[in-house]
Amino acid sequence: MSTRDFTTRVLSVVRRIPPGRVATYGDVAAMAGRPRAARAVGNIMKGVGRPDIPAHRVIAAGGRLGGYGGNESMKRALLAAEGVVVRNTRIRLQEYRWSASAKATGKQARSAKAKTRGR
C-alpha cells in the first residue's frame, strides 16, 4: 500500500467517526490497514486542515487528547460541544471510543479488536 493510499484510507476512517465518539491514532491506523502506524496517522492528522475531516475526534493512546496542531484547548472545546467529557487531559475510552470493526472485515477487524483489548 502506498503512502497516498494509506492517507486516503485514514481520511476515510476519520470521516466515519460520529459526533460524540473518538478513536485513537492506533485505532485509525488499524482500521486503515496498518495497525502499527499510529504515528503516521498523527502526522496525517497534523497536516489535514480540512473542515470535512473531524481530526479532533482522533486522540492519543489511553484517552489522552493528543496534539491538534498545538491547540489542545480548541480540541477540548470541539469534543465538549459534541458531548465528550474531558477530565484534565483524558477521555474515558470505555465510554466514548468508536469502533468500525463491525463494518471492517478480515485482518482489519481482528487488528481493531486486538487494539481495543490491549488498552
C-alpha positions as CSV (number, residue, x, y, z in Angstrom):
1,M,0.0,0.0,0.0
2,S,1.4,3.4,-1.0
3,T,1.6,6.4,1.3
4,R,-1.1,8.1,-0.7
5,D,-3.4,5.1,-0.5
6,F,-2.8,4.9,3.3
7,T,-3.6,8.6,3.7
8,T,-6.8,8.2,1.7
9,R,-7.8,5.2,3.9
10,V,-7.0,7.2,7.1
11,L,-9.1,10.1,6.0
12,S,-12.0,7.8,5.1
13,V,-11.9,6.2,8.5
14,V,-11.8,9.6,10.3
15,R,-14.7,10.9,8.3
16,R,-16.8,8.0,9.7
17,I,-16.2,8.7,13.4
18,P,-19.5,10.0,14.5
19,P,-20.0,13.2,16.7
20,G,-19.6,12.4,20.4
21,R,-17.2,9.5,19.7
22,V,-13.4,9.2,19.5
23,A,-10.8,6.8,18.1
24,T,-7.2,6.6,19.0
25,Y,-4.4,7.1,16.4
26,G,-3.8,3.4,16.7
27,D,-7.4,2.5,16.2
28,V,-7.5,4.6,13.0
29,A,-4.2,3.0,11.8
30,A,-5.6,-0.5,12.3
31,M,-8.9,0.3,10.6
32,A,-6.9,1.8,7.7
33,G,-4.9,-1.4,7.3
34,R,-1.7,-0.6,9.1
35,P,-2.1,-1.5,12.8
36,R,1.4,-0.3,13.7
37,A,1.2,3.1,12.0
38,A,-0.3,5.3,14.8
39,R,2.5,7.8,14.4
40,A,1.8,8.1,10.7
41,V,-1.8,8.8,11.5
42,G,-0.8,11.5,13.8
43,N,1.3,13.1,11.1
44,I,-1.6,12.9,8.6
45,M,-4.0,14.5,11.2
46,K,-1.5,17.2,11.9
47,G,-1.4,18.4,8.3
48,V,-5.0,17.7,7.2
49,G,-6.6,21.1,8.0
50,R,-9.8,20.3,6.1
51,P,-13.3,21.0,7.5
52,D,-14.7,17.7,6.3
53,I,-12.2,15.7,8.4
54,P,-13.1,15.7,12.1
55,A,-9.5,15.4,13.2
56,H,-10.4,16.5,16.7
57,R,-12.1,13.1,17.2
58,V,-8.7,11.3,16.9
59,I,-7.0,11.1,20.3
60,A,-3.8,9.6,21.7
61,A,-3.5,6.2,23.4
62,G,-5.0,5.8,26.9
63,G,-7.5,8.6,26.2
64,R,-5.1,11.5,26.2
65,L,-6.1,14.4,24.0
66,G,-3.0,14.5,21.8
67,G,-1.9,17.3,19.6
68,Y,-4.4,19.0,17.3
69,G,-1.8,21.3,15.8
70,G,-0.7,22.6,19.2
71,N,-4.2,23.9,20.1
72,E,-5.3,21.4,22.8
73,S,-7.9,23.8,24.2
74,M,-9.6,24.0,20.8
75,K,-9.7,20.2,20.6
76,R,-11.2,20.0,24.1
77,A,-13.8,22.6,23.2
78,L,-14.8,20.8,20.0
79,L,-15.2,17.5,21.8
80,A,-17.1,19.1,24.7
81,A,-19.5,20.6,22.1
82,E,-20.2,17.1,20.9
83,G,-20.8,15.8,24.5
84,V,-17.5,14.2,25.1
85,V,-16.4,14.7,28.7
86,V,-12.7,15.6,29.0
87,R,-11.3,15.3,32.5
88,N,-7.9,17.0,32.9
89,T,-6.5,15.9,29.5
90,R,-8.1,12.5,29.3
91,I,-11.3,10.9,27.8
92,R,-12.8,7.7,29.2
93,L,-12.3,5.4,26.3
94,Q,-14.7,2.8,27.7
95,E,-17.4,5.4,27.3
96,Y,-16.6,7.3,24.1
97,R,-14.4,5.0,21.9
98,W,-15.8,4.3,18.5
99,S,-15.0,1.2,16.5
100,A,-15.9,0.4,12.9
101,S,-14.9,-3.2,13.5
102,A,-18.4,-4.4,12.8
103,K,-18.0,-3.0,9.3
104,A,-14.4,-4.0,8.9
105,T,-13.6,-7.4,7.5
106,G,-10.8,-9.9,7.9
107,K,-7.5,-8.7,9.2
108,Q,-8.6,-5.1,9.8
109,A,-11.4,-6.3,12.2
110,R,-9.1,-8.6,14.1
111,S,-6.5,-5.8,14.4
112,A,-9.1,-3.3,15.7
113,K,-10.3,-5.8,18.3
114,A,-6.8,-6.6,19.4
115,K,-6.0,-2.9,19.9
116,T,-9.2,-2.4,21.9
117,R,-8.4,-5.3,24.2
118,G,-4.8,-4.1,24.7
119,R,-5.8,-0.7,26.1
